[in-house]
Amino acid sequence: MNTIKGADLLNAKTPLAETRPAQENAKGDFGAHLNKALGEVNELQQKADQAIQQLVGEGKGDLQDTMVALEKADVSFRLMMQIRNKVLEAYQEIMRMQV
């Protein structure tokens, strides 16, 4: 007879709460995630700038690769700005709360 894998959780000897701290440690610090994301956006911006310099200044670059780099940088920057706007809206909403 086939058993459902989820049914094994009912017979588990260790409670599920014991597995939670490992997941919480994996989340990390919000500031660290934010700095990492900003670094990635900055890196994409720099790659796009380098691609433009190679294409225009040196004449070595490929137009398609340059456009792809520019679009990646643009999309990542727009996403970063939307996240910033949402964080600011959340902060302002918290500040408006009456205690």
PDB file as gemmi writes it, atoms N, CA and C in Angstrom:
CRYST1    1.000    1.000    1.000  90.00  90.00  90.00 P 1                      
ATOM      1  N   MET A   1       0.814  -1.186   0.000  1.00  0.00           N  
ATOM      2  CA  MET A   1       0.000   0.000   0.000  1.00  0.00           C  
ATOM      3  C   MET A   1       0.864   1.259   0.000  1.00  0.00           C  
ATOM      4  N   ASN A   2       0.487   2.227  -0.772  1.00  0.00           N  
ATOM      5  CA  ASN A   2       1.226   3.491  -0.811  1.00  0.00           C  
ATOM      6  C   ASN A   2       0.818   4.362   0.368  1.00  0.00           C  
ATOM      7  N   THR A   3       1.818   4.981   0.974  1.00  0.00           N  
ATOM      8  CA  THR A   3       1.517   5.896   2.079  1.00  0.00           C  
ATOM      9  C   THR A   3       1.799   7.316   1.630  1.00  0.00           C  
ATOM     10  N   ILE A   4       1.144   8.227   2.246  1.00  0.00           N  
ATOM     11  CA  ILE A   4       1.356   9.639   1.946  1.00  0.00           C  
ATOM     12  C   ILE A   4       2.557  10.107   2.738  1.00  0.00           C  
ATOM     13  N   LYS A   5       3.456  10.808   2.082  1.00  0.00           N  
ATOM     14  CA  LYS A   5       4.674  11.272   2.747  1.00  0.00           C  
ATOM     15  C   LYS A   5       4.357  12.217   3.893  1.00  0.00           C  
ATOM     16  N   GLY A   6       3.334  13.018   3.764  1.00  0.00           N  
ATOM     17  CA  GLY A   6       2.959  13.958   4.809  1.00  0.00           C  
ATOM     18  C   GLY A   6       2.470  13.264   6.069  1.00  0.00           C  
ATOM     19  N   ALA A   7       1.943  12.039   5.935  1.00  0.00           N  
ATOM     20  CA  ALA A   7       1.463  11.307   7.102  1.00  0.00           C  
ATOM     21  C   ALA A   7       2.610  10.946   8.027  1.00  0.00           C  
ATOM     22  N   ASP A   8       3.808  10.851   7.510  1.00  0.00           N  
ATOM     23  CA  ASP A   8       4.963  10.547   8.352  1.00  0.00           C  
ATOM     24  C   ASP A   8       5.227  11.662   9.351  1.00  0.00           C  
ATOM     25  N   LEU A   9       4.815  12.872   9.043  1.00  0.00           N  
ATOM     26  CA  LEU A   9       5.005  13.986   9.967  1.00  0.00           C  
ATOM     27  C   LEU A   9       4.190  13.798  11.236  1.00  0.00           C  
ATOM     28  N   LEU A  10       3.048  13.115  11.120  1.00  0.00           N  
ATOM     29  CA  LEU A  10       2.222  12.878  12.299  1.00  0.00           C  
ATOM     30  C   LEU A  10       2.893  11.917  13.263  1.00  0.00           C  
ATOM     31  N   ASN A  11       3.677  10.999  12.751  1.00  0.00           N  
ATOM     32  CA  ASN A  11       4.340  10.004  13.580  1.00  0.00           C  
ATOM     33  C   ASN A  11       5.775  10.383  13.917  1.00  0.00           C  
ATOM     34  N   ALA A  12       6.193  11.569  13.551  1.00  0.00           N  
ATOM     35  CA  ALA A  12       7.574  11.990  13.793  1.00  0.00           C  
ATOM     36  C   ALA A  12       7.835  12.106  15.286  1.00  0.00           C  
ATOM     37  N   LYS A  13       9.039  11.723  15.702  1.00  0.00           N  
ATOM     38  CA  LYS A  13       9.394  11.748  17.115  1.00  0.00           C  
ATOM     39  C   LYS A  13       9.835  13.129  17.564  1.00  0.00           C  
ATOM     40  N   THR A  14      10.299  13.958  16.641  1.00  0.00           N  
ATOM     41  CA  THR A  14      10.709  15.311  17.003  1.00  0.00           C  
ATOM     42  C   THR A  14       9.640  16.281  16.530  1.00  0.00           C  
ATOM     43  N   PRO A  15       9.287  17.236  17.353  1.00  0.00           N  
ATOM     44  CA  PRO A  15       8.273  18.208  16.922  1.00  0.00           C  
ATOM     45  C   PRO A  15       8.804  19.104  15.809  1.00  0.00           C  
ATOM     46  N   LEU A  16       7.893  19.636  15.030  1.00  0.00           N  
ATOM     47  CA  LEU A  16       8.277  20.502  13.913  1.00  0.00           C  
ATOM     48  C   LEU A  16       8.905  21.799  14.387  1.00  0.00           C  
ATOM     49  N   ALA A  17       8.601  22.225  15.591  1.00  0.00           N  
ATOM     50  CA  ALA A  17       9.145  23.477  16.109  1.00  0.00           C  
ATOM     51  C   ALA A  17      10.662  23.421  16.245  1.00  0.00           C  
ATOM     52  N   GLU A  18      11.223  22.242  16.390  1.00  0.00           N  
ATOM     53  CA  GLU A  18      12.671  22.130  16.538  1.00  0.00           C  
ATOM     54  C   GLU A  18      13.405  22.413  15.232  1.00  0.00           C  
ATOM     55  N   THR A  19      12.757  22.253  14.115  1.00  0.00           N  
ATOM     56  CA  THR A  19      13.406  22.506  12.831  1.00  0.00           C  
ATOM     57  C   THR A  19      13.363  23.983  12.454  1.00  0.00           C  
ATOM     58  N   ARG A  20      12.603  24.769  13.153  1.00  0.00           N  
ATOM     59  CA  ARG A  20      12.442  26.175  12.817  1.00  0.00           C  
ATOM     60  C   ARG A  20      13.682  27.032  13.002  1.00  0.00           C  
ATOM     61  N   PRO A  21      14.472  26.888  14.054  1.00  0.00           N  
ATOM     62  CA  PRO A  21      15.636  27.769  14.204  1.00  0.00           C  
ATOM     63  C   PRO A  21      16.599  27.715  13.026  1.00  0.00           C  
ATOM     64  N   ALA A  22      16.734  26.583  12.388  1.00  0.00           N  
ATOM     65  CA  ALA A  22      17.625  26.490  11.229  1.00  0.00           C  
ATOM     66  C   ALA A  22      17.109  27.373  10.097  1.00  0.00           C  
ATOM     67  N   GLN A  23      15.796  27.419   9.928  1.00  0.00           N  
ATOM     68  CA  GLN A  23      15.226  28.256   8.882  1.00  0.00           C  
ATOM     69  C   GLN A  23      15.379  29.729   9.227  1.00  0.00           C  
ATOM     70  N   GLU A  24      15.221  30.089  10.490  1.00  0.00           N  
ATOM     71  CA  GLU A  24      15.357  31.485  10.886  1.00  0.00           C  
ATOM     72  C   GLU A  24      16.789  31.965  10.708  1.00  0.00           C  
ATOM     73  N   ASN A  25      17.762  31.107  10.972  1.00  0.00           N  
ATOM     74  CA  ASN A  25      19.158  31.487  10.787  1.00  0.00           C  
ATOM     75  C   ASN A  25      19.481  31.700   9.317  1.00  0.00           C  
ATOM     76  N   ALA A  26      18.789  30.987   8.440  1.00  0.00           N  
ATOM     77  CA  ALA A  26      19.056  31.108   7.009  1.00  0.00           C  
ATOM     78  C   ALA A  26      18.566  32.443   6.454  1.00  0.00           C  
ATOM     79  N   LYS A  27      17.621  33.073   7.130  1.00  0.00           N  
ATOM     80  CA  LYS A  27      17.066  34.326   6.628  1.00  0.00           C  
ATOM     81  C   LYS A  27      18.092  35.449   6.643  1.00  0.00           C  
ATOM     82  N   GLY A  28      18.851  35.536   7.690  1.00  0.00           N  
ATOM     83  CA  GLY A  28      19.881  36.559   7.764  1.00  0.00           C  
ATOM     84  C   GLY A  28      19.326  37.920   8.145  1.00  0.00           C  
ATOM     85  N   ASP A  29      20.147  38.900   8.072  1.00  0.00           N  
ATOM     86  CA  ASP A  29      19.812  40.257   8.457  1.00  0.00           C  
ATOM     87  C   ASP A  29      19.238  41.014   7.262  1.00  0.00           C  
ATOM     88  N   PHE A  30      18.210  41.810   7.493  1.00  0.00           N  
ATOM     89  CA  PHE A  30      17.587  42.574   6.411  1.00  0.00           C  
ATOM     90  C   PHE A  30      18.575  43.550   5.789  1.00  0.00           C  
ATOM     91  N   GLY A  31      19.374  44.189   6.632  1.00  0.00           N  
ATOM     92  CA  GLY A  31      20.366  45.136   6.135  1.00  0.00           C  
ATOM     93  C   GLY A  31      21.392  44.475   5.236  1.00  0.00           C  
ATOM     94  N   ALA A  32      21.779  43.251   5.586  1.00  0.00           N  
ATOM     95  CA  ALA A  32      22.750  42.527   4.761  1.00  0.00           C  
ATOM     96  C   ALA A  32      22.157  42.195   3.399  1.00  0.00           C  
ATOM     97  N   HIS A  33      20.891  41.786   3.387  1.00  0.00           N  
ATOM     98  CA  HIS A  33      20.228  41.496   2.110  1.00  0.00           C  
ATOM     99  C   HIS A  33      20.091  42.761   1.265  1.00  0.00           C  
ATOM    100  N   LEU A  34      19.779  43.854   1.934  1.00  0.00           N  
ATOM    101  CA  LEU A  34      19.630  45.120   1.224  1.00  0.00           C  
ATOM    102  C   LEU A  34      20.955  45.574   0.623  1.00  0.00           C  
ATOM    103  N   ASN A  35      22.023  45.474   1.395  1.00  0.00           N  
ATOM    104  CA  ASN A  35      23.348  45.848   0.880  1.00  0.00           C  
ATOM    105  C   ASN A  35      23.770  44.962  -0.281  1.00  0.00           C  
ATOM    106  N   LYS A  36      23.459  43.679  -0.188  1.00  0.00           N  
ATOM    107  CA  LYS A  36      23.804  42.752  -1.270  1.00  0.00           C  
ATOM    108  C   LYS A  36      23.044  43.123  -2.548  1.00  0.00           C  
ATOM    109  N   ALA A  37      21.756  43.419  -2.401  1.00  0.00           N  
ATOM    110  CA  ALA A  37      20.945  43.787  -3.564  1.00  0.00           C  
ATOM    111  C   ALA A  37      21.431  45.091  -4.184  1.00  0.00           C  
ATOM    112  N   LEU A  38      21.769  46.065  -3.347  1.00  0.00           N  
ATOM    113  CA  LEU A  38      22.292  47.333  -3.870  1.00  0.00           C  
ATOM    114  C   LEU A  38      23.618  47.123  -4.591  1.00  0.00           C  
ATOM    115  N   GLY A  39      24.443  46.247  -4.062  1.00  0.00           N  
ATOM    116  CA  GLY A  39      25.711  45.935  -4.715  1.00  0.00           C  
ATOM    117  C   GLY A  39      25.506  45.301  -6.079  1.00  0.00           C  
ATOM    118  N   GLU A  40      24.505  44.413  -6.176  1.00  0.00           N  
ATOM    119  CA  GLU A  40      24.223  43.770  -7.458  1.00  0.00           C  
ATOM    120  C   GLU A  40      23.701  44.779  -8.482  1.00  0.00           C  
ATOM    121  N   VAL A  41      22.850  45.693  -8.040  1.00  0.00           N  
ATOM    122  CA  VAL A  41      22.345  46.734  -8.948  1.00  0.00           C  
ATOM    123  C   VAL A  41      23.495  47.614  -9.407  1.00  0.00           C  
ATOM    124  N   ASN A  42      24.356  47.981  -8.484  1.00  0.00           N  
ATOM    125  CA  ASN A  42      25.517  48.807  -8.830  1.00  0.00           C  
ATOM    126  C   ASN A  42      26.425  48.084  -9.824  1.00  0.00           C  
ATOM    127  N   GLU A  43      26.615  46.799  -9.620  1.00  0.00           N  
ATOM    128  CA  GLU A  43      27.462  46.013 -10.530  1.00  0.00           C  
ATOM    129  C   GLU A  43      26.868  45.981 -11.936  1.00  0.00           C  
ATOM    130  N   LEU A  44      25.545  45.814 -12.031  1.00  0.00           N  
ATOM    131  CA  LEU A  44      24.900  45.815 -13.345  1.00  0.00           C  
ATOM    132  C   LEU A  44      25.018  47.179 -14.021  1.00  0.00           C  
ATOM    133  N   GLN A  45      24.925  48.246 -13.243  1.00  0.00           N  
ATOM    134  CA  GLN A  45      25.088  49.587 -13.797  1.00  0.00           C  
ATOM    135  C   GLN A  45      26.509  49.778 -14.334  1.00  0.00           C  
ATOM    136  N   GLN A  46      27.489  49.309 -13.586  1.00  0.00           N  
ATOM    137  CA  GLN A  46      28.880  49.442 -14.024  1.00  0.00           C  
ATOM    138  C   GLN A  46      29.158  48.613 -15.273  1.00  0.00           C  
ATOM    139  N   LYS A  47      28.585  47.415 -15.346  1.00  0.00           N  
ATOM    140  CA  LYS A  47      28.763  46.590 -16.546  1.00  0.00           C  
ATOM    141  C   LYS A  47      28.144  47.269 -17.764  1.00  0.00           C  
ATOM    142  N   ALA A  48      26.991  47.895 -17.574  1.00  0.00           N  
ATOM    143  CA  ALA A  48      26.352  48.609 -18.680  1.00  0.00           C  
ATOM    144  C   ALA A  48      27.215  49.787 -19.123  1.00  0.00           C  
ATOM    145  N   ASP A  49      27.773  50.515 -18.166  1.00  0.00           N  
ATOM    146  CA  ASP A  49      28.663  51.633 -18.505  1.00  0.00           C  
ATOM    147  C   ASP A  49      29.892  51.154 -19.276  1.00  0.00           C  
ATOM    148  N   GLN A  50      30.468  50.044 -18.842  1.00  0.00           N  
ATOM    149  CA  GLN A  50      31.637  49.492 -19.539  1.00  0.00           C  
ATOM    150  C   GLN A  50      31.275  49.061 -20.953  1.00  0.00           C  
ATOM    151  N   ALA A  51      30.096  48.452 -21.105  1.00  0.00           N  
ATOM    152  CA  ALA A  51      29.667  48.017 -22.434  1.00  0.00           C  
ATOM    153  C   ALA A  51      29.483  49.217 -23.363  1.00  0.00           C  
ATOM    154  N   ILE A  52      28.939  50.301 -22.837  1.00  0.00           N  
ATOM    155  CA  ILE A  52      28.768  51.518 -23.647  1.00  0.00           C  
ATOM    156  C   ILE A  52      30.126  52.086 -24.036  1.00  0.00           C  
ATOM    157  N   GLN A  53      31.053  52.144 -23.084  1.00  0.00           N  
ATOM    158  CA  GLN A  53      32.393  52.665 -23.370  1.00  0.00           C  
ATOM    159  C   GLN A  53      33.094  51.829 -24.435  1.00  0.00           C  
ATOM    160  N   GLN A  54      32.940  50.511 -24.362  1.00  0.00           N  
ATOM    161  CA  GLN A  54      33.577  49.653 -25.364  1.00  0.00           C  
ATOM    162  C   GLN A  54      32.947  49.859 -26.733  1.00  0.00           C  
ATOM    163  N   LEU A  55      31.636  50.005 -26.761  1.00  0.00           N  
ATOM    164  CA  LEU A  55      30.949  50.153 -28.042  1.00  0.00           C  
ATOM    165  C   LEU A  55      31.240  51.512 -28.676  1.00  0.00           C  
ATOM    166  N   VAL A  56      31.117  52.561 -27.907  1.00  0.00           N  
ATOM    167  CA  VAL A  56      31.259  53.914 -28.449  1.00  0.00           C  
ATOM    168  C   VAL A  56      32.719  54.341 -28.517  1.00  0.00           C  
ATOM    169  N   GLY A  57      33.431  54.172 -27.432  1.00  0.00           N  
ATOM    170  CA  GLY A  57      34.800  54.678 -27.360  1.00  0.00           C  
ATOM    171  C   GLY A  57      35.793  53.847 -28.136  1.00  0.00           C  
ATOM    172  N   GLU A  58      35.772  52.548 -27.918  1.00  0.00           N  
ATOM    173  CA  GLU A  58      36.779  51.681 -28.531  1.00  0.00           C  
ATOM    174  C   GLU A  58      36.291  51.031 -29.816  1.00  0.00           C  
ATOM    175  N   GLY A  59      34.996  50.953 -29.996  1.00  0.00           N  
ATOM    176  CA  GLY A  59      34.450  50.318 -31.188  1.00  0.00           C  
ATOM    177  C   GLY A  59      34.556  48.809 -31.166  1.00  0.00           C  
ATOM    178  N   LYS A  60      34.845  48.230 -30.000  1.00  0.00           N  
ATOM    179  CA  LYS A  60      35.022  46.783 -29.901  1.00  0.00           C  
ATOM    180  C   LYS A  60      33.746  46.059 -29.497  1.00  0.00           C  
ATOM    181  N   GLY A  61      32.849  46.743 -28.830  1.00  0.00           N  
ATOM    182  CA  GLY A  61      31.681  46.094 -28.247  1.00  0.00           C  
ATOM    183  C   GLY A  61      30.661  45.642 -29.267  1.00  0.00           C  
ATOM    184  N   ASP A  62      29.798  44.757 -28.824  1.00  0.00           N  
ATOM    185  CA  ASP A  62      28.706  44.247 -29.635  1.00  0.00           C  
ATOM    186  C   ASP A  62      27.439  45.008 -29.248  1.00  0.00           C  
ATOM    187  N   LEU A  63      26.690  45.468 -30.222  1.00  0.00           N  
ATOM    188  CA  LEU A  63      25.493  46.259 -29.962  1.00  0.00           C  
ATOM    189  C   LEU A  63      24.461  45.460 -29.168  1.00  0.00           C  
ATOM    190  N   GLN A  64      24.279  44.202 -29.509  1.00  0.00           N  
ATOM    191  CA  GLN A  64      23.288  43.383 -28.810  1.00  0.00           C  
ATOM    192  C   GLN A  64      23.664  43.175 -27.349  1.00  0.00           C  
ATOM    193  N   ASP A  65      24.922  42.880 -27.091  1.00  0.00           N  
ATOM    194  CA  ASP A  65      25.369  42.689 -25.709  1.00  0.00           C  
ATOM    195  C   ASP A  65      25.238  43.978 -24.908  1.00  0.00           C  
ATOM    196  N   THR A  66      25.515  45.087 -25.557  1.00  0.00           N  
ATOM    197  CA  THR A  66      25.384  46.383 -24.890  1.00  0.00           C  
ATOM    198  C   THR A  66      23.934  46.663 -24.536  1.00  0.00           C  
ATOM    199  N   MET A  67      23.030  46.395 -25.462  1.00  0.00           N  
ATOM    200  CA  MET A  67      21.609  46.628 -25.196  1.00  0.00           C  
ATOM    201  C   MET A  67      21.090  45.708 -24.095  1.00  0.00           C  
ATOM    202  N   VAL A  68      21.543  44.468 -24.081  1.00  0.00           N  
ATOM    203  CA  VAL A  68      21.134  43.535 -23.024  1.00  0.00           C  
ATOM    204  C   VAL A  68      21.636  44.027 -21.671  1.00  0.00           C  
ATOM    205  N   ALA A  69      22.872  44.481 -21.620  1.00  0.00           N  
ATOM    206  CA  ALA A  69      23.435  45.001 -20.367  1.00  0.00           C  
ATOM    207  C   ALA A  69      22.672  46.236 -19.906  1.00  0.00           C  
ATOM    208  N   LEU A  70      22.322  47.108 -20.841  1.00  0.00           N  
ATOM    209  CA  LEU A  70      21.553  48.304 -20.494  1.00  0.00           C  
ATOM    210  C   LEU A  70      20.168  47.951 -19.960  1.00  0.00           C  
ATOM    211  N   GLU A  71      19.508  47.001 -20.586  1.00  0.00           N  
ATOM    212  CA  GLU A  71      18.174  46.606 -20.134  1.00  0.00           C  
ATOM    213  C   GLU A  71      18.220  45.940 -18.761  1.00  0.00           C  
ATOM    214  N   LYS A  72      19.226  45.104 -18.530  1.00  0.00           N  
ATOM    215  CA  LYS A  72      19.372  44.479 -17.211  1.00  0.00           C  
ATOM    216  C   LYS A  72      19.568  45.541 -16.139  1.00  0.00           C  
ATOM    217  N   ALA A  73      20.413  46.510 -16.434  1.00  0.00           N  
ATOM    218  CA  ALA A  73      20.666  47.585 -15.475  1.00  0.00           C  
ATOM    219  C   ALA A  73      19.400  48.406 -15.249  1.00  0.00           C  
ATOM    220  N   ASP A  74      18.669  48.687 -16.309  1.00  0.00           N  
ATOM    221  CA  ASP A  74      17.451  49.483 -16.196  1.00  0.00           C  
ATOM    222  C   ASP A  74      16.386  48.757 -15.380  1.00  0.00           C  
ATOM    223  N   VAL A  75      16.174  47.488 -15.676  1.00  0.00           N  
ATOM    224  CA  VAL A  75      15.156  46.717 -14.956  1.00  0.00           C  
ATOM    225  C   VAL A  75      15.523  46.579 -13.481  1.00  0.00           C  
ATOM    226  N   SER A  76      16.781  46.302 -13.200  1.00  0.00           N  
ATOM    227  CA  SER A  76      17.190  46.148 -11.802  1.00  0.00           C  
ATOM    228  C   SER A  76      17.070  47.471 -11.051  1.00  0.00           C  
ATOM    229  N   PHE A  77      17.387  48.583 -11.708  1.00  0.00           N  
ATOM    230  CA  PHE A  77      17.266  49.887 -11.056  1.00  0.00           C  
ATOM    231  C   PHE A  77      15.804  50.235 -10.791  1.00  0.00           C  
ATOM    232  N   ARG A  78      14.942  49.957 -11.756  1.00  0.00           N  
ATOM    233  CA  ARG A  78      13.512  50.223 -11.558  1.00  0.00           C  
ATOM    234  C   ARG A  78      12.947  49.373 -10.425  1.00  0.00           C  
ATOM    235  N   LEU A  79      13.354  48.111 -10.365  1.00  0.00           N  
ATOM    236  CA  LEU A  79      12.905  47.240  -9.283  1.00  0.00           C  
ATOM    237  C   LEU A  79      13.383  47.771  -7.940  1.00  0.00           C  
ATOM    238  N   MET A  80      14.628  48.206  -7.876  1.00  0.00           N  
ATOM    239  CA  MET A  80      15.165  48.760  -6.641  1.00  0.00           C  
ATOM    240  C   MET A  80      14.360  49.988  -6.213  1.00  0.00           C  
ATOM    241  N   MET A  81      13.999  50.832  -7.156  1.00  0.00           N  
ATOM    242  CA  MET A  81      13.223  52.027  -6.829  1.00  0.00           C  
ATOM    243  C   MET A  81      11.821  51.665  -6.335  1.00  0.00           C  
ATOM    244  N   GLN A  82      11.213  50.648  -6.922  1.00  0.00           N  
ATOM    245  CA  GLN A  82       9.891  50.221  -6.466  1.00  0.00           C  
ATOM    246  C   GLN A  82       9.957  49.646  -5.055  1.00  0.00           C  
ATOM    247  N   ILE A  83      11.002  48.890  -4.779  1.00  0.00           N  
ATOM    248  CA  ILE A  83      11.177  48.350  -3.428  1.00  0.00           C  
ATOM    249  C   ILE A  83      11.391  49.490  -2.444  1.00  0.00           C  
ATOM    250  N   ARG A  84      12.189  50.467  -2.827  1.00  0.00           N  
ATOM    251  CA  ARG A  84      12.405  51.636  -1.960  1.00  0.00           C  
ATOM    252  C   ARG A  84      11.090  52.350  -1.679  1.00  0.00           C  
ATOM    253  N   ASN A  85      10.273  52.519  -2.714  1.00  0.00           N  
ATOM    254  CA  ASN A  85       8.988  53.191  -2.532  1.00  0.00           C  
ATOM    255  C   ASN A  85       8.081  52.419  -1.582  1.00  0.00           C  
ATOM    256  N   LYS A  86       8.052  51.101  -1.716  1.00  0.00           N  
ATOM    257  CA  LYS A  86       7.220  50.278  -0.831  1.00  0.00           C  
ATOM    258  C   LYS A  86       7.713  50.346   0.607  1.00  0.00           C  
ATOM    259  N   VAL A  87       9.023  50.336   0.801  1.00  0.00           N  
ATOM    260  CA  VAL A  87       9.578  50.431   2.150  1.00  0.00           C  
ATOM    261  C   VAL A  87       9.236  51.785   2.763  1.00  0.00           C  
ATOM    262  N   LEU A  88       9.354  52.850   1.985  1.00  0.00           N  
ATOM    263  CA  LEU A  88       9.001  54.182   2.489  1.00  0.00           C  
ATOM    264  C   LEU A  88       7.515  54.289   2.822  1.00  0.00           C  
ATOM    265  N   GLU A  89       6.665  53.705   1.982  1.00  0.00           N  
ATOM    266  CA  GLU A  89       5.233  53.710   2.264  1.00  0.00           C  
ATOM    267  C   GLU A  89       4.931  52.954   3.552  1.00  0.00           C  
ATOM    268  N   ALA A  90       5.581  51.823   3.747  1.00  0.00           N  
ATOM    269  CA  ALA A  90       5.375  51.047   4.971  1.00  0.00           C  
ATOM    270  C   ALA A  90       5.849  51.828   6.187  1.00  0.00           C  
ATOM    271  N   TYR A  91       6.988  52.486   6.073  1.00  0.00           N  
ATOM    272  CA  TYR A  91       7.511  53.294   7.174  1.00  0.00           C  
ATOM    273  C   TYR A  91       6.552  54.432   7.512  1.00  0.00           C  
ATOM    274  N   GLN A  92       6.056  55.116   6.482  1.00  0.00           N  
ATOM    275  CA  GLN A  92       5.131  56.222   6.719  1.00  0.00           C  
ATOM    276  C   GLN A  92       3.829  55.732   7.343  1.00  0.00           C  
ATOM    277  N   GLU A  93       3.377  54.568   6.929  1.00  0.00           N  
ATOM    278  CA  GLU A  93       2.162  53.991   7.511  1.00  0.00           C  
ATOM    279  C   GLU A  93       2.373  53.664   8.987  1.00  0.00           C  
ATOM    280  N   ILE A  94       3.522  53.140   9.314  1.00  0.00           N  
ATOM    281  CA  ILE A  94       3.835  52.839  10.715  1.00  0.00           C  
ATOM    282  C   ILE A  94       3.903  54.125  11.527  1.00  0.00           C  
ATOM    283  N   MET A  95       4.494  55.160  10.960  1.00  0.00           N  
ATOM    284  CA  MET A  95       4.611  56.427  11.679  1.00  0.00           C  
ATOM    285  C   MET A  95       3.250  57.086  11.902  1.00  0.00           C  
ATOM    286  N   ARG A  96       2.280  56.808  11.045  1.00  0.00           N  
ATOM    287  CA  ARG A  96       0.940  57.379  11.203  1.00  0.00           C  
ATOM    288  C   ARG A  96       0.109  56.640  12.248  1.00  0.00           C  
ATOM    289  N   MET A  97       0.547  55.453  12.640  1.00  0.00           N  
ATOM    290  CA  MET A  97      -0.214  54.677  13.626  1.00  0.00           C  
ATOM    291  C   MET A  97      -0.212  55.381  14.970  1.00  0.00           C  
ATOM    292  N   GLN A  98      -1.366  55.363  15.596  1.00  0.00           N  
ATOM    293  CA  GLN A  98      -1.471  55.944  16.929  1.00  0.00           C  
ATOM    294  C   GLN A  98      -1.266  54.845  17.957  1.00  0.00           C  
ATOM    295  N   VAL A  99      -0.501  55.183  18.976  1.00  0.00           N  
ATOM    296  CA  VAL A  99      -0.183  54.178  19.989  1.00  0.00           C  
ATOM    297  C   VAL A  99      -1.052  54.360  21.197  1.00  0.00           C  
TER     298      VAL A  99                                                      
END                                                                             
